[in-house]
Amino acid sequence: MSALVLDSLRRQLREHLGIVGDSQDEIPDVDTPDKTGADTFLNRALWEVLDKYKFREKEVIGSFVTASGTSFYQIPSSFEALQGLSVEDLNTGQHIPLERISADVFEQEYVNRTDAQGKPEKYFRNGGGIKLWPTPDNIYTLKIYYWFELSDLSNTSPTPPIPRVWHEIILFGGVSRAFIGVLRDFDSARNARAFQAALIKDISPVEEKEKEDSHRSGLQPLGYAAEDV
């Protein structure tokens, strides 16, 4: 069933534009001949949604080890946004969050001496990586929390990588773009955009749904009587 999702989105996008035909009758795309035009508009809508909203599917936890005397470390290549770092204490094993600072603060506190090295306490984003302060004096394990760049829609990745309720939102984002890019119909594009916004407004954030199953929050999970919890 999942392999048919992209075909369905392509077909529905063409139908909204009044383009009829079989599943092979795609919108041409001169910019990327290896893709259909429908895929281009749908992926642009997907990119916008992924950029604007938080999705659990983007969350990744990784780890890396430091080297004594090295302060700069590359971040993963498929990387959208760094969410946090923590360091594992060599003696207690406790994970301690690192404080994020600016480059200016780093320069004020950095000292280029071996006796100034120690367990990392702070970091700042620098180009394609991060710089730790103080410079590690040992091998430490760091946990990195970041948002991963999810896959584009394609024949090999035909299902949007986010919950199904967002599939229609991606569709109407693509429809809005196609009305402009294919038909130059700005009024229909605005209507499709307005409908997409209404769909988004009615969606419950994941955080709100997960509160229903949190015993510490004092809320009762749905479907259970209080004495069963």
C-alpha positions in Angstrom: 0.0 0.0 0.0 2.8 2.5 0.9 4.3 2.2 -2.6 1.1 3.7 -4.0 1.2 6.8 -1.9 3.3 8.9 -4.3 1.4 7.7 -7.3 -1.8 8.7 -5.6 -0.4 12.2 -4.7 0.7 12.7 -8.3 -2.7 11.7 -9.7 -4.6 13.9 -7.3 -2.3 16.9 -8.0 -3.0 16.5 -11.8 -6.8 16.1 -11.1 -6.8 19.4 -9.2 -5.2 21.1 -12.1 -7.7 19.6 -14.5 -5.1 17.4 -16.2 -6.5 14.0 -17.0 -4.7 10.9 -18.1 -3.2 7.6 -16.9 -0.6 7.2 -14.2 2.2 7.9 -16.7 0.8 11.2 -17.8 3.0 13.5 -15.7 3.6 17.2 -15.6 6.9 17.9 -17.4 9.8 19.4 -15.5 12.6 20.9 -17.6 14.8 21.7 -14.6 15.1 18.1 -13.3 14.4 15.7 -16.2 15.0 12.7 -13.9 11.9 13.7 -11.9 8.3 14.4 -12.8 7.0 17.9 -12.5 4.5 16.6 -9.9 7.3 15.3 -7.8 9.0 18.7 -7.9 6.0 20.5 -6.6 5.2 17.9 -4.0 8.8 17.9 -2.7 8.8 21.7 -2.4 5.7 21.4 -0.3 7.3 18.7 1.8 10.5 20.8 2.3 8.4 23.8 3.6 6.5 21.6 6.0 9.6 20.0 7.4 11.3 23.4 7.8 8.3 25.0 9.6 7.2 22.2 12.0 8.8 19.8 14.5 8.5 16.1 13.7 9.6 13.2 15.8 10.8 11.5 12.7 13.6 14.1 12.3 15.0 13.5 15.8 18.2 11.6 16.1 20.6 10.8 19.0 24.1 10.0 18.1 27.5 9.8 19.9 31.1 10.5 19.3 34.3 10.5 21.2 36.7 13.3 21.7 40.5 13.3 21.3 42.8 14.9 23.8 43.9 18.4 22.6 41.2 18.6 19.8 38.4 21.2 20.2 36.8 21.0 16.7 34.5 18.2 15.6 32.5 17.7 12.3 28.8 17.2 12.6 26.8 14.6 10.6 26.5 15.3 6.9 22.6 14.8 6.7 22.1 17.5 9.3 19.4 20.1 9.7 19.7 21.6 13.2 21.7 20.8 16.3 19.5 20.4 19.3 22.0 19.8 22.1 25.1 18.1 23.4 26.0 16.2 26.6 29.2 14.8 27.9 29.6 11.6 30.0 31.6 12.0 33.2 34.6 9.7 33.2 34.1 8.8 36.9 30.3 8.7 37.5 29.0 8.0 34.0 26.5 10.9 34.4 25.5 12.7 31.2 25.9 16.5 31.7 24.4 18.9 29.1 26.8 21.3 27.5 25.9 25.0 27.4 25.7 26.6 24.0 27.6 29.8 23.6 28.4 32.3 20.8 31.7 32.5 19.0 32.5 35.8 20.8 32.1 34.1 24.2 34.2 31.2 23.1 37.0 33.6 22.1 36.9 35.4 25.4 37.2 32.1 27.4 39.5 30.1 25.1 43.1 29.7 26.3 45.6 27.9 24.0 47.5 26.0 26.7 47.6 22.4 27.7 46.9 23.2 31.4 43.7 25.0 30.3 42.2 21.7 28.9 39.6 19.8 30.7 36.2 18.1 30.5 34.0 20.0 28.0 31.4 22.3 29.5 30.3 24.6 26.6 30.2 24.6 22.8 29.5 26.8 19.8 28.5 26.0 16.2 31.3 26.7 13.8 30.8 26.2 10.1 30.4 22.5 9.5 31.0 21.4 13.0 31.2 22.4 16.7 34.0 23.7 18.9 34.2 22.5 22.5 35.3 24.6 25.6 37.5 23.8 27.3 39.5 21.7 24.8 39.2 18.1 25.9 42.1 16.8 28.0 41.0 13.1 27.6 38.8 10.8 25.6 35.2 11.7 26.5 31.9 10.3 25.0 29.5 13.0 23.8 25.9 12.5 23.0 24.6 14.7 20.1 20.9 15.5 19.6 20.0 16.8 16.2 17.4 16.9 13.4 18.1 14.6 10.5 17.3 15.6 6.9 14.5 13.3 5.8 14.3 11.8 2.3 12.6 13.5 -0.6 9.7 11.8 -2.3 10.7 9.6 -5.2 10.0 6.2 -6.8 12.4 4.6 -4.3 11.0 6.6 -1.4 7.3 6.9 -2.3 5.8 7.6 1.2 6.1 11.0 2.9 8.4 10.4 6.0 5.9 12.1 8.4 2.5 11.0 9.8 -0.3 10.3 7.3 -2.4 13.2 8.4 0.2 15.5 6.8 0.0 13.8 3.4 -3.0 15.9 2.3 -1.2 19.0 3.5 1.7 18.1 1.3 -0.7 17.5 -1.6 -2.3 21.0 -1.4 1.1 22.6 -0.9 2.1 21.0 -4.2 -1.2 21.9 -5.8 -0.8 25.6 -4.9 2.7 25.6 -6.4 1.6 23.8 -9.6 -1.3 26.2 -10.2 1.3 29.0 -10.3 4.1 27.0 -12.0 2.0 25.3 -14.6 -1.2 27.2 -15.2 -0.2 30.7 -13.9 -3.5 30.6 -12.0 -2.8 32.7 -8.9 -6.4 32.8 -7.6 -6.6 29.0 -7.5 -3.2 28.9 -5.9 -4.3 31.1 -3.1 -7.4 29.0 -2.5 -5.3 25.8 -2.3 -3.0 27.5 0.1 -5.8 28.7 2.3 -7.2 25.1 2.4 -3.8 23.8 3.3 -3.6 26.3 6.2 -7.0 25.2 7.5 -5.9 21.6 7.5 -2.7 22.5 9.4 -4.7 24.5 12.0 -6.8 21.5 12.9 -3.9 19.1 13.5 -3.0 18.4 17.2 0.8 18.7 17.9 2.5 15.4 18.7 3.5 16.9 22.1 -0.1 17.3 23.0 -1.0 13.7 22.0 1.9 12.3 24.1 0.8 14.1 27.2 -2.2 11.8 27.3 0.2 8.9 28.1 2.4 10.6 30.6 1.9 9.3 34.2 4.1 12.1 35.6 1.9 14.8 33.9 -1.1 13.7 36.0 -3.2 13.1 32.9 -5.2 9.9 32.3 -4.4 7.8 29.2 -7.3 7.6 26.8 -9.3 4.4 26.9 -8.5 3.4 30.5 -10.5 3.9 33.7 -8.6 5.7 36.5 -8.3 2.5 38.6 -6.7 0.6 35.7 -3.9 3.1 35.3 
